[in-house]
């Protein structure tokens, strides 16, 4: 998971993105999956494989779980959600 967290920390924008987001990784005891929440300030398109959005006080959250997925694939999916097009 450290590899994925480090890669996400290095995502760069071109400066045109005006939709700050927060990415949270977590595990639940006995579950065996990596859970990922991506919370944007403004609503975004839901990328394939992600659930949401749920409207929270801090923004709009999408979530997804990963099981036996290679880190490179997790990074690709998280990148897609982080940079998802803004709606509304």
C-alpha positions as CSV (number, residue, x, y, z in Angstrom):
1,X,0.0,0.0,0.0
2,X,2.9,2.3,0.6
3,X,3.8,2.2,-3.1
4,X,0.3,3.3,-4.0
5,X,0.2,6.1,-1.4
6,X,3.5,7.4,-2.6
7,X,2.4,7.4,-6.2
8,X,-0.8,9.2,-5.5
9,X,1.2,11.8,-3.5
10,X,3.1,12.6,-6.7
11,X,0.0,13.1,-9.0
12,X,0.5,16.5,-10.7
13,X,-2.1,18.7,-12.3
14,X,-1.7,21.0,-15.2
15,X,-3.1,23.9,-13.2
16,X,-6.5,23.9,-14.8
17,X,-8.1,21.6,-12.2
18,X,-10.2,23.6,-9.8
19,X,-11.6,20.7,-7.8
20,X,-9.4,19.9,-4.9
21,X,-9.7,16.3,-3.6
22,X,-8.6,14.2,-0.7
23,X,-7.7,10.5,-1.1
24,X,-8.0,8.2,1.9
25,X,-6.8,4.5,2.0
26,X,-8.0,2.2,4.7
27,X,-8.4,-1.4,5.7
28,X,-11.1,-3.0,7.8
29,X,-10.1,-5.9,10.1
30,X,-11.2,-9.2,8.7
31,X,-12.2,-7.7,5.3
32,X,-9.0,-8.3,3.3
33,X,-9.7,-5.4,0.9
34,X,-8.0,-2.1,0.4
35,X,-10.7,0.6,0.6
36,X,-10.2,3.9,-1.1
37,X,-12.3,7.1,-0.8
38,X,-11.8,10.1,-3.1
39,X,-13.5,13.2,-1.9
40,X,-13.8,16.2,-4.2
41,X,-14.9,19.7,-3.3
42,X,-17.4,19.7,-6.2
43,X,-19.4,16.9,-7.9
44,X,-17.5,14.8,-10.5
45,X,-18.3,12.1,-13.0
46,X,-18.3,8.7,-11.4
47,X,-15.5,6.6,-13.0
48,X,-16.1,3.0,-13.9
49,X,-15.8,0.7,-10.9
50,X,-16.4,3.4,-8.3
51,X,-19.5,3.9,-6.1
52,X,-20.9,7.3,-5.4
53,X,-21.0,10.1,-5.1
54,X,-22.2,10.6,-1.6
55,X,-22.8,14.2,-0.5
56,X,-20.9,15.0,2.7
57,X,-20.3,18.3,4.5
58,X,-16.7,18.3,3.1
59,X,-17.6,17.4,-0.4
60,X,-18.6,14.6,-2.7
61,X,-17.1,11.1,-2.0
62,X,-16.6,8.2,-4.3
63,X,-15.3,4.9,-3.0
64,X,-14.0,1.6,-4.2
65,X,-12.4,-1.5,-2.9
66,X,-9.4,-3.5,-4.3
67,X,-8.6,-7.1,-3.6
68,X,-5.7,-8.9,-5.3
69,X,-5.0,-6.0,-7.6
70,X,-1.5,-5.0,-8.8
71,X,-0.3,-1.6,-7.4
72,X,0.0,-0.2,-10.9
73,X,-3.7,-0.9,-11.6
74,X,-4.8,0.6,-8.3
75,X,-2.8,3.7,-9.1
76,X,-4.4,3.9,-12.6
77,X,-7.9,3.6,-11.1
78,X,-7.3,6.1,-8.3
79,X,-5.7,8.6,-10.8
80,X,-8.9,8.3,-13.0
81,X,-11.1,9.2,-10.1
82,X,-8.8,12.0,-8.8
83,X,-8.9,13.7,-12.2
84,X,-12.5,12.9,-13.0
85,X,-14.4,15.6,-14.9
86,X,-16.3,18.0,-12.8
87,X,-20.1,18.0,-13.2
88,X,-22.7,20.5,-12.3
